């Protein structure tokens, strides 16, 4: 391999069922990757000893060594690998273990969709290639600079010119790296929608909470990075409710009896345990854990009081409970904005941070005033490559097709038109004005 070459992407698939390995082999046969297959965690460990893998895809339920235990060993031996888990929803506790200890990057439910699995593998491969290119460039830049420093001082101008060229190239790779991070945020939006399918609140609930929480963080002077952590926490704050029954999630908060509420109030800690070890989500996980704390110290799970509650959690609490009241998730009956404002204002200094309440009301008013501005409705036959969605797009069955902020490509448009034809539905999309 020469100095400028980026090595091929290698993938290890592990599953104890021979027919599944054969299916994966057929799926990957014509893909540009080096693929190996193991029929047990033990065999996979032996293969890791002789070869480095960029991506490891493992089944969860296997005899002797289960997928979560196997991925812990993978993380220890090859920490730079991207790890994915194949699992059914029945493997909830094992999946939590894999998240916490094995550091998985993607969760793929069984049975999987071939196209979806390939897209996730391709996204991971793109991330790895950019990372390898960036690392190679850093090595190359360091070596070239050392060599140039040894050249005669009369060549100083040439040294500066070459260094500038390499720095510009590194800058372009960083831009690509940021685009991959954007895809990561879109993946969070998809997970949030899956959680929303089990919620009593309407489909726009999580978007309302996330948008208002992020704007409130910015309004009180927090950084862009901090506001993104608050936004991610808002999108994922219901992930701990995966452990709750459908009956429990179908009850308004005030209609729960004491036993039901004891079960329900565990969800912030469950959500924290799932997300705390995930890269880039540790701050969001802490906000999720403490968003049910109260300013007067009577909340849960840790009975924190006042400013001992993380600021992000206090912001999250206001946004969550405001829209829960609005949509009837607390009392069972939806409320007008003015009714909800009076309830929240009454709880200032008891449940909510009194320094944030009025600022939050300004945020809600601002969001309502600008709703619909800067966007237009487009029929599916009129959409063009480069248009950017200003709202989530849902199928006729209520499943998310594309998330807000997606820039439409020719391939995506072709898929949408095929779905529209199959479902005999004329989809209309909301796009941002003058964004191509």
N, C-alpha and C positions, 0 to 999 in steps of 0.2 A: 504494500500500500504506500503510495507516494505521500508527500507532505500535504498536498491539496485534496487528497481523496477522503471522503466521508465513508466509513465502513457500512456495509449492508445492515439492514435491520433484521435481527434474529428474534424469533418468537418460539416460546415453549408452551404447548397445550397439554394439560394434565386432566385426565378423566378415567375413571375405572371401567367405563362402558365402551367396549370395542366399537360398537356401531356409531357412537357419538364421535369418537376419534376419527372414524372413517368419514363421517359427514363433514367434520372440520377439515380433514385432509382434502376432500373434494372441493370444499368452499375456497380453500387457500391455494389450490393447485396452480392457478394462473396469476396469482398476486405476486408482486415483486419483493417477496420476503423469504428469508431462510427459516423454514418451519420444521420443528421437531415435535415429537409426540411421545408422551409417557402415560402408561396405564395405571399409575399409582403415585402417591406422594413420595414413597421411598425411591422409586425409579427416577422421579424428577430430581430429587436431591442428588443422586449419583450423577445425573447429567449436568447439574449445576457445577459440580466439582471440576469438570473438564471443559466447560464452555460458558462464556458469558452471554446472557440473554437480555435483550433490551425490553421485551414485553413478555410477561408470564400470565397466561389465562388458565385458571384452575376451577374445577368443579368444587362445590362445597361439600357434598355428602359423598365420602369415599371410605371404604373399610380401612381399619388400622390407623391411618393418618388422614384426618379430615382437612378440608381446604383451608380453614383458618389457621390450623397448626402448621400446615405446609407453607403458607404465605409468610408466617412469622420467620421461618427458617430462610425463605427466599430473601426477605428483607435484611436479615443478618448477613447472608453470604453475598448478596448483590444489591446493596441499598439503592443504586441508581436506576434499577429496573422499574418499569411501570407495571403495576400488578392489578389484574382484573379478576373478578370472582363471578362464576356462574352459579346462581342459586334461585331457589323458589322462596316465596314469602314465608313458608313454614320454617325456614332456617333463620328466624329473626335473631335469636341470641348468638348463633354462630356468626352471623353477618356483623353484629356489633363487635364481637371479638376480632374479626378480621379487620374492621375499620380501626379499632383501637390499637391492636398489636401488630397486625400485618401491614398497616398503612396502604390499604387498597385505594386505587385511583378511580376505578370504574366498577359499577354494579350492573350486571347483566342478568335479567330475570329469565328463567327457563319456563317454557321453550322460547328460544331466542328467534328474532327475525334476522335472516341472513344479511340483508342490506344494512340494518341497524348495527349489527356486529361488525361488519366491514367498515362502516363509517367511524365507529369508535376506535377500531384498530388503526385506521388511516389517520385519525386525529392524533392518536398517541405517537404514531410513527413520525408525523410532521413535527410534533413537539421534540422528539428525540433527535431528529435530523438537525433542527435549528440549534438545539443544545450542543450537539457534536460539532457543528460548523462553528458555533461561537467559541467553543473550547479550543478547536484547532486554530481558529483565527487568533485567539489570545496567545497561544504558544508561538505561532508564526510571528506575531507582532513583537513579542518579547525577544525572539531569536534575531529577527531582522534589525531591531533597534540596537541590540548588542553588537551585531556585525557592523552597523553603520557608525556606531560610536568609535569603533576601532579604525575607521577610515580617516584619512588626513583631514585636519580641521578645515582645509580649503573646500571640502565637500559638504559643509554645514547646510547650505541651501538645499542640496539634493536630499540630505537626511530629512529635513523638515517637510519637503514635498512628499516623499515616500511615506512618512509617518502620517501625514494628513490624509493621504489616500487610504491607508489602512484603517484609520479612525472613522472615516466616512463609511467604509464597508461595514465596520463593526456597528455603526449607527443604524444602517439599513437592517442588519440582522436583529438589532434590538427592537426595531419597529415590527418586524415579523413576529418576534417573541411576544410583543404586546397584543398583536392580533390573536395569537393563540390564547392569551389570557382572557380576551373578550369572548372567545368561544367557551371558555370555562364559566364565565358569568351566564352565558346563555344556557349552559347545561344546568346551572343552579335554577334558572327559571323553569326548566322542564321538570326538575325534581319537585319544585314548589307546586307546580300544577298537579302532579300526581298526588301530592298530599292534599291538595284542595278538593280532589274528587270525593274524599271521605268527610269533608267538613260540612257543617250546617250552614255556613256563610256562602254567599254567591261567588261566582267565579272571579269577579273583579276584586274581591276582598284583599287578597295578598298584595296585589298591585297597589291598592289604595294605602294599605299599611306601610309598604316599603317606600313608596314615593313620599308620603308625608313624613315618615321617620327620617329619611335621608335629607329632605329639605330643612327639617327642624334642626338637624345636626349642623348643617351649613349656616343656618340663620344665627345660631348662637356662637359662631366662630370656629367650629371644628374643621379640621383639614379634610381634603377630598378623600384621602385614604381612610380616615376615621369614619366619614359618612358612608363610604362603601361597605365597611365592616358592619355598620348599623343596618344598611340596606340588605346585606346578605342575611343578617340575623332575622330581619323582618320576613324575608322570603322563606326562611327555613325554620321559623320558630315552632311550627306544628310537627316537626319531624318526630318528636318524642311521642306523639299521639299514635304512631304506628303500633304501640303496645296496647292501645285502648280498643275496646270492642266497638262494633258498629252501633250497638244500642247506646253505649255511653256517649259516643260522638254525636248521636242524634238528639241528645237532650240539651235544652238551654241550661245555662249554668245554674240559674235560680230554681230549676225544677229537679235538680239532683238531690237525692237523700244523702245522709251523712256517709254511708258506706261508698256510694258512687263517687262522691266528691273526694274521698280519701284516695280512691284509685286514680281519679282524674288528675289530682294535684301532683302526681309523680312525673308528669310528662316533661316539665322543664329539666329535671335531672337526667331523664332518659335521653332527651335531645342533646344535653351537654355531653353525656358519655359517648354518644355516637360521633359528635363532631369535634371534640376537643383535640384529638390527635391528627385531624386532617389538615394537610398543608394549607396555609392562608385562611383558615377558619377558626383559629384558636380564640381570637378576640370576639368574633361573632358568637362562638359557643358560650363564652362567659356572659354575654348579654342575654342570651336565651335562658341560661340557668337562673338569672336573677330578675327576669322581667315581671315575675309575680310577687316580688317583694313590695312592701308598702312603705311610704315615707315615714309613717309613725311606728314602724318596726313590727307590725302584726302580720306581715306577709309570709311567703314561703319561697324556697325551701330552707333558708338560713336565718330568717328573721332579721335581716339587715335593716338599718335605720338611717334615714336622711342621706347625707352625702357618702356614707359607707356603701351605698348601692352604686354600682358603676353607672356613670353618666349614660352610656349607651343603653343600659337596661331601663333607666328612667325614661329615656326617649321612647324606647320600644313600648313600654307599658302604656304611655299616653296614646300612641297610635293604635295599638292593638285594641285596647278597651273602648276607645272612641268608636271604631268601626264595628266592634262586636255589639255595642249598644245600637248603633245605627241599623244593623242588619238583623237584630233580634236574637243573636246568639247568647245573650245573657238572660233576657226576660221572656223570650219567646215571641215578642212583638217588635217589629221595626219601629224606629223613632225618627222624627224629623231632626235636621241639624240643630235647630234651636233647643229642642228638648234635650238632645245629647250634650250640647254645650253646658246647659244648666246642671246636668248630673255631674259632668266632669268638674265644673267649677265648684260645685258643692263638696267634692272629694279632694280639692286642692289642700295640701297640708296634712291630709290623712292618708289617702292612697297615693296621690301624685305629688311630684315635686312642684311646690307653689311658684317657683321661679320660671317654670317652663310652660305652665298652662296657658297663659294669655298669648305667648309667642306661638304656641301650637295652634290656637284658634286663628291667628293671622295666616299661618301656613295653610290651614284648611280652606280659608276664604280665598287665598291666592290660587290654590289648585282648582277650586270650583270655578273661579273667574276665567281661568285660562283654558279650561276643558274645551277641546275641539279646535283651539287656535293652532295654526301652523300645520294643519293636516288636511288631507282631502280623501274622499272615498273614490276608489277605482274598481271598475269591474274586472273580472279575471281576464277577459279577452283583451283588456287595454293595458295590463301591467307590462313593464319593460325592465330589462336588466339594469341594475343600479338603484332601483327604488328601494327605500328603507321603510320598514313597517313602523308605524307609530302606536300600534296596539297589538296585543296577542291575537293570533288567528286560531279559531277553534273549528273542529269538524262538526257535522250535524249531530254527532253523538256526544258532543261535549268534550272531546279529547283535543289537546293542544296540537296544532300542526306546525306553527312557527311562532317564535317569541318576538316580543317587541324589540326593535333595534336590529332585526335581521335584514341584511342587504341582499336583495333578490338577485340570483344568478340565472342564466339561461336554463341550467339543469333543474334548479328549484322551480322555476316557472313551468317547465315541462311536467314535472311531477304534480304540481297543483292542478294543472289542466287535466291530467289523467284522472286524478282523484275526483275532480268536479264532474267529469264525464261518467265515471263509474257510479257516483252517488246521485247523479242527475240533479246536481245542485249548482246554482250560479253563485259562487262565492264573491263577496265584495271585500276588498282590503282597504284599511286605512293606512295611508303612507304620509311621510313627512313632505311638506312643500319644498320643492326645488332641491331635493337631495337625490343625486344620481351618481 
